[in-house]
Amino acid sequence: MLDKLRRIEKQYTGLEARMEQPETWADPDTYSELTREQRRLQPIVEAFRRYEHLEDTAREAESLLAGGVDDAEFRTMLREELQQAKDGMEQLYRQMQVLLLPRDPNDERNVIVEIRGGVGGEESALFAHTLYRMYAMYADAHKWRTEIANLSETELGGIREVSFLIEGEGAWSRLKFESGVHRVQRVPETEAGGRIHTSTVTVAVLPEADEVDVRIDPGELQIDTFRSSGAGGQHVNKTESAIRITHLPTGMVVECQDERSQYKNKDRAMKILASRLYEQQRQKQEAAIAAERRSQVGTGMRNERIRTYNFPQGRVTDHRIGLTLYRLDQILNGDLDELIDALVTADQAEKLREQAEHGN
């Protein structure tokens, strides 16, 4: 592994040298590409350089101790310094193992989040609205931009379904484990007897597809226009600006009615369709590669129950990693980092285990 890290450091130094060349500055595309690569390698190189510094410190302390030190206080200090250096090297070695894991090529992509009410009728729709708010607040805390593509609301303020885009660096890397069935246990406001009801909401998180990722044949699309429904003031039902696109080979249907412009709605609907098709391709590839090995954090399939939000006990339990947190209010207000960090760590641990098993 250390040899690999030395090669990466050499590559990083070469990148820095290229970025200082005038011809590189003159080409924005090349400079941008080199900047992205430098940003990707920087944490690995910095960790390796700290490791090498501690290695030098340990070697020097060992050399002085081996040469014989008369001063007892100085000898004690050297032993402490040696132990600290070894502890630091061990920690950095584990950190570098994680940093060297194969990257998810989608990690820096924007995401499209689709939330749909499941079992539970109006109670499910109300919780779908709660989850939409949770993700919107999480995005806002990370300075990401959200943009609704399609929203279908109930009369009581719930959400039948919503599709929205989250734009921001690393959005997929943080939100990719949210796909699945989210279960809520609480006493509905409409329940006179005070009984706890269990409802479900389905969340799908898709990496936003680039144009080069998916080729869509216009001849395979059925495009219909219709009048927007729901909140929207005077504009509603005046013009047929809403768009429904049906991808005939797969039967996928995407609706977009949040914008007044038919063109903008069509553009967003095509983005969502491309992302769904890309996700379908991605899952097929992953299933073929890892048919016999499933990650601890689950397959990400939409029919898999991943999390329970229990209101009477104020707890959230992620069933994939067995984590329970008694801070329901903060989580529903967008404070998801503790949950997501635990999922990322579990995923990394599983990948390290697989890597060790296969001798990579």
C-alpha positions in Angstrom: 0.0 0.0 0.0 2.8 2.4 0.8 4.3 1.9 -2.7 0.9 2.8 -4.1 0.8 5.9 -2.0 4.2 7.0 -3.2 3.0 6.7 -6.8 0.0 8.8 -5.9 2.1 11.5 -4.3 4.3 11.6 -7.5 1.1 11.9 -9.6 -0.1 14.7 -7.3 3.2 16.6 -7.6 3.0 16.3 -11.4 -0.5 17.7 -11.3 0.6 20.7 -9.3 3.4 21.3 -11.8 1.0 21.1 -14.8 -1.4 23.5 -13.1 1.3 26.2 -12.9 1.9 26.1 -16.6 0.5 29.1 -18.6 -0.9 26.8 -21.3 -3.0 25.1 -18.6 -4.5 28.4 -17.4 -5.4 29.2 -21.0 -7.6 26.1 -21.2 -10.5 26.4 -18.7 -11.7 22.8 -19.3 -8.3 21.2 -18.7 -7.7 23.4 -15.7 -11.0 22.5 -14.2 -10.4 18.8 -14.8 -6.9 19.0 -13.2 -8.4 20.9 -10.2 -11.0 18.1 -9.7 -8.3 15.5 -9.8 -6.1 17.5 -7.4 -9.0 17.9 -5.0 -9.7 14.1 -5.1 -6.0 13.2 -4.4 -5.3 15.9 -1.8 -6.7 14.1 1.3 -4.7 10.9 0.4 -1.5 12.8 -0.2 -1.8 14.9 3.0 -2.5 11.8 5.1 0.5 10.1 3.5 2.8 13.0 4.2 1.7 13.1 7.8 2.4 9.4 8.0 5.9 9.8 6.6 6.6 12.7 9.0 5.6 10.5 12.0 7.6 7.6 10.5 10.7 9.9 10.5 9.9 10.9 14.1 9.6 7.3 15.2 12.8 6.3 13.5 14.8 9.2 15.1 13.4 8.3 18.6 14.3 4.6 18.1 17.8 5.5 16.9 18.4 7.8 20.0 17.1 5.1 22.4 19.2 2.4 20.7 22.3 4.6 21.0 21.8 4.8 24.8 20.5 7.8 26.6 21.8 8.5 30.1 19.2 11.1 31.1 16.2 9.3 32.5 13.8 12.2 31.8 15.0 12.5 28.2 14.6 8.7 27.8 11.1 8.8 29.1 10.3 11.7 26.7 11.7 9.7 23.8 9.6 6.7 24.6 6.4 8.8 24.8 7.3 10.5 21.5 7.9 7.1 19.9 4.6 5.7 21.2 2.6 8.8 20.0 4.2 8.5 16.6 3.3 4.8 16.3 -0.3 5.4 17.4 -0.6 8.2 14.9 0.9 6.0 12.1 -1.6 3.3 12.9 -4.5 5.7 12.8 -3.3 7.2 9.6 -2.8 3.8 8.0 -6.4 2.9 8.6 -7.5 6.3 7.3 -5.4 5.8 4.1 -6.9 2.4 3.6 -10.4 4.0 3.5 -9.2 6.8 1.3 -7.8 4.3 -1.2 -11.1 2.4 -1.5 -12.5 2.6 -5.1 -14.6 5.8 -5.4 -18.2 5.8 -6.3 -18.1 7.6 -9.7 -21.4 9.3 -8.9 -20.3 10.8 -5.5 -20.1 14.4 -6.8 -23.3 14.3 -8.7 -26.5 16.2 -8.0 -29.4 14.0 -7.0 -33.1 13.7 -7.8 -35.2 12.7 -4.8 -38.6 11.1 -5.2 -40.9 10.7 -2.2 -44.2 8.9 -2.4 -46.8 8.1 0.3 -47.1 4.3 0.9 -49.3 2.4 3.3 -51.4 4.6 5.6 -53.5 6.9 3.5 -53.5 10.5 4.7 -51.2 9.8 7.6 -48.6 8.5 5.1 -49.1 11.6 2.9 -48.5 13.8 5.9 -45.3 12.0 6.8 -44.2 12.2 3.2 -44.4 16.0 3.6 -42.3 15.7 6.8 -39.6 13.8 5.0 -39.6 16.3 2.1 -39.1 19.1 4.7 -36.3 17.1 6.4 -34.3 16.7 3.2 -34.9 20.3 2.1 -33.6 21.5 5.5 -30.6 19.1 5.3 -29.8 20.5 1.8 -30.1 24.1 3.1 -27.7 23.3 5.9 -25.2 22.1 3.4 -25.7 25.2 1.1 -27.2 23.0 -1.6 -30.0 24.2 -3.9 -33.4 22.5 -4.1 -35.8 22.7 -6.9 -39.2 21.0 -7.1 -40.0 19.3 -10.4 -43.4 17.8 -9.5 -45.6 18.0 -6.5 -49.0 16.4 -5.8 -50.6 17.5 -2.5 -53.6 16.3 -0.5 -56.3 18.6 0.9 -54.9 18.2 4.4 -51.4 19.4 3.5 -49.9 16.0 2.9 -47.9 14.9 -0.2 -49.0 12.1 -2.4 -45.7 12.3 -4.3 -42.9 14.9 -4.9 -39.9 14.9 -7.2 -37.1 17.5 -6.5 -33.6 18.1 -7.5 -30.8 18.8 -5.0 -27.8 20.5 -6.5 -24.5 20.6 -4.6 -21.1 19.1 -4.3 -21.2 15.6 -2.9 -25.0 15.4 -2.7 -25.0 11.8 -4.0 -22.2 10.7 -1.6 -24.3 11.9 1.4 -27.8 11.0 0.3 -27.4 7.7 -1.6 -28.2 5.5 1.4 -31.7 7.2 1.8 -33.5 5.0 -0.8 -36.0 2.6 0.6 -39.1 2.4 2.8 -39.3 4.8 5.7 -41.7 3.7 8.4 -43.4 6.1 10.9 -45.1 5.1 14.2 -47.2 7.9 15.8 -50.7 8.8 16.9 -52.4 10.7 14.1 -54.0 14.0 14.9 -57.3 12.6 13.5 -57.2 9.6 15.8 -59.6 10.1 18.7 -58.6 6.9 20.5 -55.0 7.8 20.8 -53.8 4.6 19.1 -50.4 4.5 17.4 -50.6 4.0 13.7 -47.8 2.6 11.5 -47.5 4.1 8.0 -44.8 4.0 5.3 -43.3 6.4 2.8 -41.1 5.4 -0.1 -37.9 7.4 -0.9 -35.9 7.0 -4.1 -32.6 8.9 -4.5 -31.2 8.9 -8.0 -27.9 10.4 -9.3 -28.7 13.1 -11.8 -27.7 11.7 -15.3 -25.5 13.6 -17.7 -26.5 13.7 -21.3 -23.7 11.3 -22.2 -24.9 8.7 -19.7 -28.2 7.9 -21.3 -29.3 8.1 -24.9 -33.0 8.5 -25.2 -34.6 7.9 -28.6 -37.3 10.7 -29.1 -39.3 8.1 -31.1 -39.7 6.0 -27.9 -41.4 8.9 -26.1 -45.0 9.8 -25.7 -45.3 13.4 -24.6 -48.7 14.8 -23.3 -49.5 18.2 -22.1 -52.2 19.0 -19.5 -53.2 21.7 -17.1 -51.4 22.1 -13.8 -53.3 21.2 -10.6 -52.9 22.3 -7.0 -51.7 25.5 -5.5 -50.6 28.1 -8.0 -52.9 31.2 -8.0 -54.5 32.5 -11.1 -52.2 30.6 -13.4 -53.6 27.2 -12.5 -55.8 25.6 -15.1 -55.3 28.5 -17.6 -52.7 26.9 -19.9 -51.6 23.4 -20.6 -48.0 23.9 -19.3 -47.7 20.6 -17.4 -45.9 17.8 -19.1 -46.2 14.0 -18.9 -43.6 11.9 -20.6 -44.0 8.2 -21.1 -40.9 6.1 -22.0 -42.6 3.4 -24.1 -40.0 0.6 -23.9 -40.0 0.7 -20.1 -43.4 2.2 -19.3 -41.8 4.8 -17.1 -44.0 7.9 -16.6 -42.6 11.3 -15.5 -44.8 14.3 -14.8 -43.6 17.9 -14.3 -46.0 20.8 -13.5 -44.2 23.1 -11.2 -43.1 25.7 -13.8 -45.3 27.9 -15.9 -43.2 27.3 -18.9 -44.0 24.1 -20.9 -40.4 24.1 -22.1 -39.0 24.2 -18.6 -41.3 21.5 -17.4 -40.3 19.3 -20.4 -36.6 19.9 -19.7 -37.0 18.9 -16.1 -39.1 15.8 -16.9 -36.5 14.7 -19.4 -33.8 15.1 -16.7 -35.8 13.0 -14.3 -36.5 10.3 -16.9 -32.8 10.2 -17.9 -31.8 9.8 -14.2 -34.3 7.0 -13.7 -33.0 5.1 -16.7 -29.4 5.7 -15.6 -30.3 4.4 -12.1 -31.9 1.3 -13.7 -28.7 0.7 -15.7 -26.6 1.3 -12.6 -28.5 -1.1 -10.4 -28.4 -3.8 -13.1 -24.6 -3.5 -13.3 -24.2 -3.5 -9.5 -26.4 -6.6 -9.3 -24.3 -8.4 -11.8 -21.0 -7.5 -10.1 -22.1 -8.1 -6.6 -24.8 -10.8 -6.9 -23.3 -12.8 -4.0 -22.2 -9.9 -1.8 -24.6 -7.4 -0.3 -23.4 -4.4 1.6 -24.3 -4.0 5.2 -26.2 -0.8 4.5 -28.5 -2.7 2.2 -29.2 -3.0 -1.5 -30.9 0.4 -1.7 -33.9 -1.2 -3.3 -37.1 0.8 -2.9 -39.0 -2.1 -1.3 -36.5 -2.5 1.6 -37.6 -1.1 5.0 -34.6 0.9 6.1 -35.7 3.2 8.9 -38.3 3.7 11.6 -39.3 7.0 13.1 -41.1 6.4 16.4 -42.8 9.5 17.7 -44.0 8.3 21.2 -40.4 7.2 22.1 -38.7 10.1 20.2 -36.4 7.7 18.4 -35.1 7.0 15.0 -33.8 3.5 14.2 -31.8 2.6 11.0 -32.4 -1.1 10.6 -29.5 -1.7 8.2 -26.8 -0.9 10.8 -28.8 -1.3 14.0 -28.4 2.3 15.0 -31.0 4.0 17.3 -30.8 7.7 18.1 -33.2 9.4 20.6 -33.2 12.8 18.8 -36.2 12.5 16.5 -37.0 16.2 16.5 -33.5 17.3 15.4 -33.3 14.6 12.7 -36.7 15.7 11.2 -35.4 19.3 11.3 -32.6 18.2 8.9 -29.8 17.2 11.3 -29.0 14.0 9.5 -25.2 14.0 9.6 -24.8 11.6 12.5 -27.1 9.0 10.8 -25.4 9.5 7.4 -21.9 9.4 8.9 -22.7 6.0 10.5 -24.0 4.7 7.2 -20.9 5.8 5.3 -18.6 4.3 8.0 -20.5 1.0 7.8 -20.2 1.0 4.0 -16.5 1.7 4.2 -16.0 -1.1 6.7 -17.9 -3.6 4.5 -15.8 -2.6 1.5 -12.5 -3.0 3.5 -13.7 -6.5 4.6 -14.5 -7.5 1.0 -11.1 -6.1 -0.1 -9.3 -8.1 2.5 -11.3 -11.3 1.6 -10.4 -10.9 -2.1 -6.8 -10.0 -1.4 -7.0 -6.6 -3.1 
